[in-house]
Amino acid sequence: MQGLRLLRPEKSWRPIITVDVDNHHCYESVMGIDGQNPNQKERFYLHQAHTSSTLDIRVWHRSSSKKKKKRNLVASATHSLGELLRRVDKDPRAALEIRLQCQSASTTKRRRANSGSTTTSKGKLQGGVMVLLRIRPPTTLPSGSSTTSSHEGESGESGMSDSDEEAESS
């Protein structure tokens, strides 16, 4: 993860990245304090995904305080799997740079105005927030427009790796 400075530098926090596939499959990875992925072998597979499937990538902040367990949305992006696979075709080994849209304090305040809540972020949002990830396209496409690949003899899975969600905090 690059370019995200939501909280004051003296406060450490671990970004939580969630990836929703068509709003019914959800994958989650907790990054390290410095924004790096602590478990480089962690991967997840997109089951029954198609080129028309929508990936919703969100970055969350959760306070380390025992009293505050609620997650706050920091940034998000939505892309189709087909669009990301087309970008991967250019260079399969390179990481995709996915630009995220930051949730500004004023936007959050307007959304919560009706509920009476106030914003919890006191820091300054930086522009140019991005997540670096690698998507491995399937080796073969089964009949239809599915973007699934076989993994250890199982069909119907497309590989996306959490370990490939490389992150750097700048």
Contacts in CASP RR format, 6 or more apart in sequence:
PFRMAT RR
TARGET T0000
AUTHOR 0000-0000-0000
METHOD contacts of the structure
MODEL  1
MQGLRLLRPEKSWRPIITVDVDNHHCYESVMGIDGQNPNQKERFYLHQAH
TSSTLDIRVWHRSSSKKKKKRNLVASATHSLGELLRRVDKDPRAALEIRL
QCQSASTTKRRRANSGSTTTSKGKLQGGVMVLLRIRPPTTLPSGSSTTSS
HEGESGESGMSDSDEEAESS
1 15 0 8 1.000
1 17 0 8 1.000
1 31 0 8 1.000
1 35 0 8 1.000
1 59 0 8 1.000
1 129 0 8 1.000
1 130 0 8 1.000
1 131 0 8 1.000
1 132 0 8 1.000
1 165 0 8 1.000
1 167 0 8 1.000
1 168 0 8 1.000
1 169 0 8 1.000
2 128 0 8 1.000
2 129 0 8 1.000
2 130 0 8 1.000
2 132 0 8 1.000
2 167 0 8 1.000
2 168 0 8 1.000
2 169 0 8 1.000
2 170 0 8 1.000
3 126 0 8 1.000
3 127 0 8 1.000
3 128 0 8 1.000
3 129 0 8 1.000
3 130 0 8 1.000
3 169 0 8 1.000
3 170 0 8 1.000
4 15 0 8 1.000
4 59 0 8 1.000
4 74 0 8 1.000
4 75 0 8 1.000
4 100 0 8 1.000
4 102 0 8 1.000
4 126 0 8 1.000
4 129 0 8 1.000
4 169 0 8 1.000
5 123 0 8 1.000
5 124 0 8 1.000
5 125 0 8 1.000
5 126 0 8 1.000
5 169 0 8 1.000
5 170 0 8 1.000
6 13 0 8 1.000
6 61 0 8 1.000
6 74 0 8 1.000
6 121 0 8 1.000
6 123 0 8 1.000
6 125 0 8 1.000
7 13 0 8 1.000
7 61 0 8 1.000
7 121 0 8 1.000
7 122 0 8 1.000
7 123 0 8 1.000
8 122 0 8 1.000
8 123 0 8 1.000
12 33 0 8 1.000
13 33 0 8 1.000
13 61 0 8 1.000
13 62 0 8 1.000
13 63 0 8 1.000
13 64 0 8 1.000
14 30 0 8 1.000
14 31 0 8 1.000
14 32 0 8 1.000
14 33 0 8 1.000
14 35 0 8 1.000
15 30 0 8 1.000
15 31 0 8 1.000
15 32 0 8 1.000
15 35 0 8 1.000
15 59 0 8 1.000
15 60 0 8 1.000
15 61 0 8 1.000
15 74 0 8 1.000
15 167 0 8 1.000
16 28 0 8 1.000
16 29 0 8 1.000
16 30 0 8 1.000
16 31 0 8 1.000
16 59 0 8 1.000
16 60 0 8 1.000
16 61 0 8 1.000
16 62 0 8 1.000
16 71 0 8 1.000
17 28 0 8 1.000
17 29 0 8 1.000
17 30 0 8 1.000
17 31 0 8 1.000
17 57 0 8 1.000
17 58 0 8 1.000
17 59 0 8 1.000
17 60 0 8 1.000
17 131 0 8 1.000
17 165 0 8 1.000
18 26 0 8 1.000
18 27 0 8 1.000
18 28 0 8 1.000
18 57 0 8 1.000
18 58 0 8 1.000
18 60 0 8 1.000
19 26 0 8 1.000
19 27 0 8 1.000
19 28 0 8 1.000
19 44 0 8 1.000
19 55 0 8 1.000
19 56 0 8 1.000
19 57 0 8 1.000
19 58 0 8 1.000
19 160 0 8 1.000
20 26 0 8 1.000
20 27 0 8 1.000
20 55 0 8 1.000
20 56 0 8 1.000
20 58 0 8 1.000
21 27 0 8 1.000
21 46 0 8 1.000
21 49 0 8 1.000
21 53 0 8 1.000
21 54 0 8 1.000
21 55 0 8 1.000
21 81 0 8 1.000
22 49 0 8 1.000
22 53 0 8 1.000
22 54 0 8 1.000
23 54 0 8 1.000
23 56 0 8 1.000
25 46 0 8 1.000
25 47 0 8 1.000
27 44 0 8 1.000
27 160 0 8 1.000
27 162 0 8 1.000
29 37 0 8 1.000
29 42 0 8 1.000
29 162 0 8 1.000
29 165 0 8 1.000
30 38 0 8 1.000
31 37 0 8 1.000
31 38 0 8 1.000
31 165 0 8 1.000
31 167 0 8 1.000
32 38 0 8 1.000
32 167 0 8 1.000
34 168 0 8 1.000
34 169 0 8 1.000
35 167 0 8 1.000
35 168 0 8 1.000
35 169 0 8 1.000
36 166 0 8 1.000
36 167 0 8 1.000
36 168 0 8 1.000
37 162 0 8 1.000
37 163 0 8 1.000
37 165 0 8 1.000
37 166 0 8 1.000
37 167 0 8 1.000
39 162 0 8 1.000
39 163 0 8 1.000
40 163 0 8 1.000
41 163 0 8 1.000
42 161 0 8 1.000
42 162 0 8 1.000
42 163 0 8 1.000
43 159 0 8 1.000
43 160 0 8 1.000
43 161 0 8 1.000
43 162 0 8 1.000
43 163 0 8 1.000
43 164 0 8 1.000
44 159 0 8 1.000
44 160 0 8 1.000
44 161 0 8 1.000
44 162 0 8 1.000
45 151 0 8 1.000
45 157 0 8 1.000
45 158 0 8 1.000
45 159 0 8 1.000
45 160 0 8 1.000
46 53 0 8 1.000
46 81 0 8 1.000
46 147 0 8 1.000
46 148 0 8 1.000
46 157 0 8 1.000
46 158 0 8 1.000
46 159 0 8 1.000
46 160 0 8 1.000
47 148 0 8 1.000
47 156 0 8 1.000
47 157 0 8 1.000
47 158 0 8 1.000
48 146 0 8 1.000
48 148 0 8 1.000
48 156 0 8 1.000
49 81 0 8 1.000
49 146 0 8 1.000
49 147 0 8 1.000
49 148 0 8 1.000
49 158 0 8 1.000
50 81 0 8 1.000
50 145 0 8 1.000
50 146 0 8 1.000
50 147 0 8 1.000
51 80 0 8 1.000
51 81 0 8 1.000
51 82 0 8 1.000
51 85 0 8 1.000
51 145 0 8 1.000
51 146 0 8 1.000
51 147 0 8 1.000
52 80 0 8 1.000
52 81 0 8 1.000
52 82 0 8 1.000
52 145 0 8 1.000
53 80 0 8 1.000
53 81 0 8 1.000
53 82 0 8 1.000
53 147 0 8 1.000
54 78 0 8 1.000
54 79 0 8 1.000
54 80 0 8 1.000
54 81 0 8 1.000
55 78 0 8 1.000
55 79 0 8 1.000
55 80 0 8 1.000
55 81 0 8 1.000
55 84 0 8 1.000
56 76 0 8 1.000
56 77 0 8 1.000
56 78 0 8 1.000
57 76 0 8 1.000
57 77 0 8 1.000
57 78 0 8 1.000
57 79 0 8 1.000
57 98 0 8 1.000
57 100 0 8 1.000
57 131 0 8 1.000
58 73 0 8 1.000
58 75 0 8 1.000
58 76 0 8 1.000
59 73 0 8 1.000
59 74 0 8 1.000
59 75 0 8 1.000
59 76 0 8 1.000
59 100 0 8 1.000
59 129 0 8 1.000
59 131 0 8 1.000
60 71 0 8 1.000
60 72 0 8 1.000
60 73 0 8 1.000
60 74 0 8 1.000
61 71 0 8 1.000
61 72 0 8 1.000
61 74 0 8 1.000
61 121 0 8 1.000
62 68 0 8 1.000
62 69 0 8 1.000
62 70 0 8 1.000
62 71 0 8 1.000
62 72 0 8 1.000
63 69 0 8 1.000
63 70 0 8 1.000
63 120 0 8 1.000
68 120 0 8 1.000
72 108 0 8 1.000
72 120 0 8 1.000
72 121 0 8 1.000
73 103 0 8 1.000
73 108 0 8 1.000
74 102 0 8 1.000
74 103 0 8 1.000
74 121 0 8 1.000
75 100 0 8 1.000
75 101 0 8 1.000
75 102 0 8 1.000
75 103 0 8 1.000
75 129 0 8 1.000
76 100 0 8 1.000
76 101 0 8 1.000
76 103 0 8 1.000
77 98 0 8 1.000
77 99 0 8 1.000
77 100 0 8 1.000
77 101 0 8 1.000
77 131 0 8 1.000
79 98 0 8 1.000
81 135 0 8 1.000
81 147 0 8 1.000
81 158 0 8 1.000
82 147 0 8 1.000
84 96 0 8 1.000
84 98 0 8 1.000
84 135 0 8 1.000
85 135 0 8 1.000
85 137 0 8 1.000
85 147 0 8 1.000
87 96 0 8 1.000
88 96 0 8 1.000
88 134 0 8 1.000
88 135 0 8 1.000
88 136 0 8 1.000
88 137 0 8 1.000
89 137 0 8 1.000
92 136 0 8 1.000
92 137 0 8 1.000
93 134 0 8 1.000
94 134 0 8 1.000
95 132 0 8 1.000
95 133 0 8 1.000
95 134 0 8 1.000
95 164 0 8 1.000
95 166 0 8 1.000
96 132 0 8 1.000
96 133 0 8 1.000
96 134 0 8 1.000
96 135 0 8 1.000
97 130 0 8 1.000
97 131 0 8 1.000
97 132 0 8 1.000
98 130 0 8 1.000
98 131 0 8 1.000
98 132 0 8 1.000
98 133 0 8 1.000
99 128 0 8 1.000
99 129 0 8 1.000
99 130 0 8 1.000
100 128 0 8 1.000
100 129 0 8 1.000
100 130 0 8 1.000
100 131 0 8 1.000
102 125 0 8 1.000
102 126 0 8 1.000
102 127 0 8 1.000
102 129 0 8 1.000
103 125 0 8 1.000
104 125 0 8 1.000
105 119 0 8 1.000
105 121 0 8 1.000
105 123 0 8 1.000
105 125 0 8 1.000
108 119 0 8 1.000
108 121 0 8 1.000
109 118 0 8 1.000
109 119 0 8 1.000
112 118 0 8 1.000
112 119 0 8 1.000
131 165 0 8 1.000
131 167 0 8 1.000
132 164 0 8 1.000
132 165 0 8 1.000
132 166 0 8 1.000
132 167 0 8 1.000
132 168 0 8 1.000
133 160 0 8 1.000
133 161 0 8 1.000
133 164 0 8 1.000
133 165 0 8 1.000
133 166 0 8 1.000
134 160 0 8 1.000
134 161 0 8 1.000
134 164 0 8 1.000
135 158 0 8 1.000
135 159 0 8 1.000
135 160 0 8 1.000
135 164 0 8 1.000
136 149 0 8 1.000
136 158 0 8 1.000
136 159 0 8 1.000
136 160 0 8 1.000
136 161 0 8 1.000
137 147 0 8 1.000
137 149 0 8 1.000
137 158 0 8 1.000
138 147 0 8 1.000
138 148 0 8 1.000
138 149 0 8 1.000
138 150 0 8 1.000
138 158 0 8 1.000
138 159 0 8 1.000
139 149 0 8 1.000
139 150 0 8 1.000
140 149 0 8 1.000
140 150 0 8 1.000
141 147 0 8 1.000
141 148 0 8 1.000
142 148 0 8 1.000
142 155 0 8 1.000
142 156 0 8 1.000
146 156 0 8 1.000
147 158 0 8 1.000
148 155 0 8 1.000
148 156 0 8 1.000
148 157 0 8 1.000
148 158 0 8 1.000
149 155 0 8 1.000
149 156 0 8 1.000
149 157 0 8 1.000
149 158 0 8 1.000
149 159 0 8 1.000
150 156 0 8 1.000
150 157 0 8 1.000
151 157 0 8 1.000
151 159 0 8 1.000
END
